[in-house]
Amino acid sequence: MLVTILLIIIVLVWWSLHLMEQAYRLREFSRMLAGLLVGLAAGGVMMTYFFMSDYIEFMVTHQL
């Protein structure tokens, strides 16, 4: 599960950087905003995983 989430985060960060590079090259604000939002989504996925990891570990060890 960790590998899947790590791959999702890597792809989101790559996509964000790709959008921001295009925005800088084409001087488009909307792509820069899209890249920022995709980067924030990657951070949100990572934060959610870290917040839930202890709970998931508890559920697996106690089999509730």
Backbone torsions as a table, in degrees:
resi	resn	phi	psi	omega
1	MET	NA	-38.4	179.5
2	LEU	-63.1	-39.1	-178.9
3	VAL	-64.9	-41.1	179.2
4	THR	-62.4	-46.8	179.9
5	ILE	-65.5	-39.1	177.5
6	LEU	-62.6	-41.3	177.4
7	LEU	-64.8	-39.9	177.5
8	ILE	-61.8	-43.7	180.0
9	ILE	-64.7	-42.5	179.8
10	ILE	-62.5	-43.3	179.5
11	VAL	-65.6	-40.8	179.1
12	LEU	-64.8	-41.7	178.8
13	VAL	-66.3	-41.0	177.8
14	TRP	-62.2	-44.6	179.3
15	TRP	-62.4	-41.4	178.5
16	SER	-60.4	-47.8	179.2
17	LEU	-64.1	-37.0	178.0
18	HIS	-63.8	-44.7	178.0
19	LEU	-63.1	-41.7	-179.1
20	MET	-68.5	-35.5	176.6
21	GLU	-64.6	-43.4	177.3
22	GLN	-63.5	-40.1	-179.8
23	ALA	-62.6	-41.8	-179.8
24	TYR	-66.6	-41.7	-178.6
25	ARG	-67.8	-40.3	-176.4
26	LEU	-96.0	-2.0	-179.4
27	ARG	57.7	49.0	-179.9
28	GLU	-113.2	124.6	179.3
29	PHE	-72.6	-35.2	-175.3
30	SER	-65.3	-37.6	177.3
31	ARG	-69.8	-35.4	177.2
32	MET	-63.8	-42.1	177.2
33	LEU	-64.4	-40.9	177.9
34	ALA	-63.0	-42.0	177.8
35	GLY	-63.1	-39.5	177.6
36	LEU	-64.0	-43.0	-179.7
37	LEU	-66.9	-37.6	176.9
38	VAL	-66.2	-40.1	176.6
39	GLY	-62.9	-40.4	176.2
40	LEU	-65.2	-35.3	176.6
41	ALA	-64.0	-39.9	177.0
42	ALA	-62.7	-41.7	176.7
43	GLY	-64.5	-38.2	178.2
44	GLY	-65.1	-40.0	177.0
45	VAL	-63.1	-43.1	-179.3
46	MET	-65.7	-43.8	179.3
47	MET	-64.3	-41.8	178.4
48	THR	-61.9	-41.2	177.9
49	TYR	-62.4	-45.5	-178.9
50	PHE	-66.3	-36.4	177.7
51	PHE	-68.2	-36.0	-175.1
52	MET	-90.6	-12.7	-173.7
53	SER	-62.9	-40.3	178.8
54	ASP	-66.2	-39.4	179.8
55	TYR	-67.1	-41.9	178.9
56	ILE	-64.9	-40.4	177.4
57	GLU	-63.4	-40.5	177.3
58	PHE	-62.5	-43.7	-178.9
59	MET	-65.3	-37.8	-179.1
60	VAL	-71.4	-41.2	-176.9
61	THR	-73.1	-33.4	-179.0
62	HIS	-97.7	-6.0	177.7
63	GLN	46.4	55.3	177.9
64	LEU	-87.0	NA	NA
